[in-house]
């Protein structure tokens, strides 16, 4: 009997249909605490979104800038451009016949010394000229391909560096006195790699045997030569030579007895006599040649 009752109850429980539960959006919002969506509000079209304004292209390098470069060195002409965007930068040599040098990073000049230098995410478009020469001096145009094109102009000035020794080209020193020479490199845009002194044809910067002391400051492009006690062997030609400049020369006389003015006058007279003799020899040679030609005819 008990088994029969249990079977009936089990059968009833299996056949019972449980109601299905439907989860609506409102129920989920209430459960999660989310406010109901306002169906009346619509999203703004993408075309109506306010974008930041495009910044104008401007040059960071001042127009009509003058760039100095030393002959034989590398000239660098800067052209800083802010907000270039899709523009293209070109370098043009302005002269009687304009010469296109570079477009972007491509070189169009037949002279391989010209090259545009630019690094990614950098605003500088520099024109590099290797082994710059005096004929490279002039006006250069940095142009951007806007509509119409926008440009700035730079002036390249090529200078010739030269060494200079203080004082006259000839110095007169008594035996046993001090000899001092000071040399400075002028119009140099680059620090020289060396600055040497030569006595006649011998480099003496480190010559201890000659009794010469040399002190050099390459940063300031100058050098001092010091002989505490000048002797006859210290007479002769002294040359100051820098790695990137024309040399300078001075002749030192170690005299004994005569005063410098009298000795200088004597040297001047000797030179005058030599030049007069040389001129006479040249005139005689020319006259002889003319006479020979006349005899032929």
Secondary structure as GFF3:
##gff-version 3
##sequence-region A 1 297
A	DSSP	alpha_helix	2	15	.	.	.	ID=ss1
A	DSSP	alpha_helix	25	32	.	.	.	ID=ss2
A	DSSP	three_ten_helix	46	48	.	.	.	ID=ss3
A	DSSP	beta_strand	58	59	.	.	.	ID=ss4
A	DSSP	beta_strand	65	70	.	.	.	ID=ss5
A	DSSP	beta_strand	75	77	.	.	.	ID=ss6
A	DSSP	beta_strand	81	82	.	.	.	ID=ss7
A	DSSP	beta_strand	89	94	.	.	.	ID=ss8
A	DSSP	beta_strand	99	103	.	.	.	ID=ss9
A	DSSP	beta_strand	106	107	.	.	.	ID=ss10
A	DSSP	beta_strand	114	117	.	.	.	ID=ss11
A	DSSP	beta_strand	126	129	.	.	.	ID=ss12
A	DSSP	three_ten_helix	134	136	.	.	.	ID=ss13
A	DSSP	beta_strand	138	144	.	.	.	ID=ss14
A	DSSP	beta_strand	150	159	.	.	.	ID=ss15
A	DSSP	beta_strand	162	165	.	.	.	ID=ss16
A	DSSP	beta_strand	170	174	.	.	.	ID=ss17
A	DSSP	beta_strand	179	186	.	.	.	ID=ss18
A	DSSP	beta_strand	195	199	.	.	.	ID=ss19
A	DSSP	beta_strand	202	203	.	.	.	ID=ss20
A	DSSP	beta_strand	213	217	.	.	.	ID=ss21
A	DSSP	beta_strand	222	227	.	.	.	ID=ss22
A	DSSP	three_ten_helix	232	234	.	.	.	ID=ss23
A	DSSP	beta_strand	236	242	.	.	.	ID=ss24
A	DSSP	beta_strand	248	255	.	.	.	ID=ss25
A	DSSP	alpha_helix	260	296	.	.	.	ID=ss26
###
